[in-house]
């Protein structure tokens, strides 16, 4: 292992390790020099240090008055069926309710819908993600620009421009 890699593994600067080793009598060392067991004994550091666990947090959600959440899907028209089960009564059948994404997004302020979406496998695997309102607005702007470009190209082909 090279000195700089050893320093990086232990969360130190390679300059500090070089100074310590030169003070111990090792001359002509550079960050790319190989580190030996004798050098490690001089440094008196543990073999490896476990990195501190990094806390995973949800993306910052834009503050809304009614608790809206913006869910982004990789699929443009993703649909979660079975949100509410089918109801059968005397003389009527109320079909099950599903949740449908439009233009990759589903916006909801209903806590039951939010819990249902966050409990799905697609959300757990990262195929459906929470987004901020700013990201939603940027996505809609891109879609509007793309549609305008298609219209302009169609008008040029038809000779109307």
Legacy VTK file of the C-alpha trace (Angstrom):
# vtk DataFile Version 3.0
C-alpha trace
ASCII
DATASET POLYDATA
POINTS 161 float
0.000 0.000 0.000
1.257 3.487 -0.767
1.628 6.200 1.863
-1.127 8.433 0.517
-3.578 5.492 0.365
-2.710 4.515 3.948
-3.259 8.103 5.068
-6.602 8.265 3.257
-7.702 4.968 4.817
-7.020 6.324 8.315
-8.425 9.779 7.696
-5.048 11.522 7.931
-3.048 13.771 5.642
-0.119 12.181 3.824
2.048 15.208 4.757
1.592 14.391 8.466
2.628 10.773 7.928
5.656 11.814 5.845
6.828 14.242 8.547
6.412 11.600 11.265
8.360 8.987 9.290
11.144 11.425 8.352
11.507 12.366 12.021
11.821 8.634 12.806
14.752 8.286 10.381
13.161 7.317 7.077
14.608 9.515 4.320
13.604 10.081 0.663
9.937 9.250 1.180
7.212 10.454 -1.156
3.421 9.951 -1.078
3.755 7.199 -3.704
6.344 5.291 -1.629
5.330 1.877 -0.306
4.590 1.676 3.402
6.092 -1.229 5.351
5.129 -2.916 8.595
8.077 -1.206 10.325
6.773 2.191 9.234
3.300 1.320 10.500
4.820 0.346 13.881
6.557 3.753 14.022
3.300 5.543 13.259
1.539 3.562 16.037
-1.907 3.742 14.390
-4.567 1.014 14.389
-4.764 -1.200 11.269
-8.052 0.259 10.122
-10.628 2.664 11.388
-14.301 2.043 10.793
-15.884 5.043 9.098
-18.654 6.765 11.008
-22.102 5.746 9.749
-23.649 8.381 7.530
-27.237 9.250 8.331
-29.494 8.925 5.303
-32.140 11.589 5.238
-35.106 12.243 3.023
-34.748 15.024 0.488
-35.734 18.383 1.853
-39.396 18.877 1.196
-40.680 22.305 0.313
-42.924 23.657 3.031
-46.531 23.659 1.896
-49.615 24.695 3.784
-51.563 21.502 3.160
-48.698 18.959 3.394
-48.349 18.244 -0.320
-45.663 15.813 -1.414
-44.320 15.507 -4.936
-43.514 11.949 -6.018
-41.387 11.426 -9.132
-41.501 8.173 -11.075
-39.126 6.901 -13.744
-42.205 5.774 -15.670
-44.325 8.546 -17.197
-47.727 6.993 -16.459
-46.996 4.694 -13.516
-50.123 3.365 -11.804
-50.445 1.788 -8.361
-53.544 -0.377 -8.315
-55.332 -1.499 -5.201
-55.068 1.726 -3.224
-58.601 1.151 -1.968
-60.152 -2.299 -2.457
-63.280 -2.971 -4.450
-66.575 -2.459 -2.581
-69.615 -4.625 -3.257
-73.023 -3.805 -1.930
-76.606 -4.601 -2.672
-77.023 -3.645 -6.300
-73.734 -1.813 -6.814
-70.034 -2.473 -7.318
-67.563 0.287 -6.594
-64.283 -0.598 -8.343
-60.943 -0.415 -6.583
-59.135 2.918 -6.547
-55.713 3.327 -8.107
-53.119 6.107 -8.086
-51.836 7.293 -11.466
-48.769 9.424 -12.191
-49.016 12.070 -14.917
-45.856 13.377 -16.618
-43.735 11.360 -14.165
-45.284 13.098 -11.104
-48.016 12.474 -8.568
-48.850 15.304 -6.193
-50.865 14.445 -3.117
-51.658 15.962 0.245
-53.669 12.945 1.425
-51.715 11.233 4.253
-53.244 7.835 3.401
-52.060 8.078 -0.212
-48.613 9.197 0.969
-48.319 6.205 3.319
-49.491 3.849 0.554
-46.916 5.177 -1.938
-44.083 5.103 0.607
-44.946 1.485 1.485
-44.670 0.281 -2.129
-41.728 -1.713 -3.438
-41.058 0.892 -6.156
-40.530 3.598 -3.511
-38.267 1.356 -1.432
-36.152 0.504 -4.499
-35.833 4.157 -5.488
-37.896 4.020 -8.671
-40.322 6.475 -7.066
-38.696 9.374 -5.237
-39.717 12.392 -3.230
-38.985 15.660 -4.999
-39.249 19.304 -4.048
-41.638 21.760 -5.628
-38.689 23.476 -7.341
-37.674 20.203 -9.010
-41.289 19.664 -10.073
-41.469 23.144 -11.643
-38.157 22.575 -13.484
-39.431 19.244 -14.853
-42.684 20.804 -16.070
-40.726 23.616 -17.739
-38.618 21.087 -19.658
-41.765 19.246 -20.801
-43.399 22.507 -21.957
-40.277 23.489 -23.916
-40.135 20.064 -25.563
-43.807 20.262 -26.619
-43.317 23.773 -27.997
-40.329 22.574 -30.019
-42.371 19.694 -31.489
-45.138 22.124 -32.491
-42.664 24.470 -34.174
-41.059 21.593 -36.101
-44.511 20.384 -37.247
-45.421 23.881 -38.429
-42.154 24.153 -40.367
-42.764 20.819 -42.088
-46.306 21.911 -43.015
-45.025 25.228 -44.396
-47.038 27.392 -42.026
-44.160 29.333 -40.594
LINES 1 162
161 0 1 2 3 4 5 6 7 8 9 10 11 12 13 14 15 16 17 18 19 20 21 22 23 24 25 26 27 28 29 30 31 32 33 34 35 36 37 38 39 40 41 42 43 44 45 46 47 48 49 50 51 52 53 54 55 56 57 58 59 60 61 62 63 64 65 66 67 68 69 70 71 72 73 74 75 76 77 78 79 80 81 82 83 84 85 86 87 88 89 90 91 92 93 94 95 96 97 98 99 100 101 102 103 104 105 106 107 108 109 110 111 112 113 114 115 116 117 118 119 120 121 122 123 124 125 126 127 128 129 130 131 132 133 134 135 136 137 138 139 140 141 142 143 144 145 146 147 148 149 150 151 152 153 154 155 156 157 158 159 160
